[in-house]
Amino acid sequence: MENKDFSKHKKALRANNYLVKIGRWITLKLSKKAVNGEVAVQDIVDLISVGAFYFVLLIFTFPVALPLPYPPGFPSICGVPIFLITIQMIVNKKKVLLPKFIKNYRIKLDLIYLIIKKSDKGLRMLSKVIMAGRMRVLTSPKLSPLYGLNFFALSLCILIPFPGTNFVPAIGIFVSCIG
């Protein structure tokens, strides 16, 4: 039996794209864990499990990777979690450890559905461009500490409070996490 929250968005989430199918699967699973139409960040991270490090890095690098003016200190606010997550990758942790205030933060399911619906076109393009040419050997979980070391160096650049030292490293982490 389908959850009512999921069924009202079902038509909007139809797609033949692999990434969008993953998004549909995630929303279906999250709708089962929802309380009052909301789900905790930790539920999302637990559901993704293997790629959770990359997913969480995407969330924190996205605002810095946008070529928009932001207030002084903003990259450092996003850079500290990136820094901490990369250390976990280097020591080969199996699960992302988040501070309580982040992992207990609740997100409305409607917002998750809206993000998946709006990102459909972009995900289709990404799957054609990035996913088609990648080598499977480069996505091995055994390489996670190596990627963590690379992201660690880039996170140090993001933490430097000088203009121009944040955008390019954030783009590097963002693109690496996508593909």
N, C-alpha and C positions, 0 to 999 in steps of 0.2 A: 504494500500500500504506500502511495506517495504522500509525502508531506505537503500540506496545502501551500506553504511558503514556496516550495520548489515548483509545484505544478503551475502556479500563476506566472512563472518566469520561463516555463519549459519551451514555449514557442520561440522566445527571444534567444534561447541558448542553443538552438539547432544549428549544427555545422558539420562539415565533413573533415575539418581540420584536426590534426592530432593534438595540437596544443589546446584548442578549444574543447576537444573531447575530454582532456584532462581537467580543464576548468569546469566542465559540466559534472564530471565525476566528483570533483572536490566539493562543488556546491551541493550535490546530492548527499554526500556523506556529512557535510557540515549541517545541513538542514535537520539531520537526525540528532545532532548534538546541541542544537539551538535551544536556548532558554529565553522565552519572551522575545523571540525573533532576533536574538543576539548570540554571538559565539565568541569565545575567548581566543586571543592570539595564540596561546599555547595549544589549543585544539587544532588550529591551522598548521602549526609547526609539527605537531605529532602526526597529523594526517600525511604530510608531505615526507616526513622522516628522512629518507636518503638525500634528497636535494634540498633539505631545509636550510643548510648553511648558505647555499646560493640564493635561495628565496629570501632569506632575511637580509642578506647583503644587498639584494636588489632593492628591497624596501628602503634601506638606509642610504644607498647611493643615488637613488632616483632623484631626490630633491636637489642634491649637489650637482648631478650630471646635467640638469636643465640649464641652458644658457640664459638664465634670468638674474637680474640683480637681487641679492638677498642681503639681509642685515649683517653687519660685522659679527663674527662669532658663530653664525649659523652652520658653516661647514664643520666647525669643531663639535657642535652638538650632534651632528650626524656622524662625525669621524670617530668619536669615542666608542660607540657601539660597533662600528666597523673594525676598529682596532681590537676590541675584546673578542669579537667573533673570529677574526683571523688568528688570534693566539689559540683559540680552541681548535681551529683547523690544523694548525702546525703540530699541536700535541696529539692530533688524530682522535679527538673526541667523537663519539658515535652519535651524540645527541646535542643539539644546540641548548646551551644554558642561558636563559634570559633572566634579567632581574624581575622580581615579583610584580612591580608596577607595570612592566611591559607585558609579561605573560598573562596577567589577569585582566588586562585591558579588553573590553568587550566591543565588538564591531557588529553593526546591524547587518543581517543577511541581505537586506535589500541593497545595501551599498556594495556588497560583494557581487551580487547579481548584476548590478549596474556596471561595475568595473569590467566584468567579463563580457557583457553585452557591448559596451563601448570599445573594448579592446579587440573585438573580433577581427576587424579589418587589419589592424596592425599585426595581430598574431598570425594571420594568414601570410602577410608579407614576410614576417620574420621566419616562418617555417620554410618558405621558398628560398630565401636568401641565406640564412644562417644554418638551419638544420640540415639542409640538403648536402652541404659540402663538408660537414665535420667528420672527423675520424672517430670511430668508436673507442679506440685505444686512449684517446685524449680525455674521454669522459669517465674513465675508470675511477672508482672510489679510492684506489690505492694512491692516486696522484693528488688527493685532497691536501695532504701536508705541503706538497710542492706549490700548489696553487695558493694555499694559505700563506706561505712565505712570500710569494709574489704580492698578494693582496696586503700583507703586513707592511711591506715597503711602500706600497701605494697609499695605504691608510696614514702612514707617517707624513706623506706629502699633503694629504687632505687636512691633517691637523695643523700644518704650518699656516699661521694667520697672515699670509701675504697674498695680495691679489694675483690671480693667475696660477696659483699652485694647487687649486682645488678641483677645477673643472676637468682637466685632462686626466688625472688619476681616477676620478670618479667615473668618467666615461670608460676607461680601461677596465675597471672592476665590473661595471654594469654590463658591458658587451661580453666580457668573459663569463659572467654568471648566466647570461641568456643562452650562450652557445656552448 
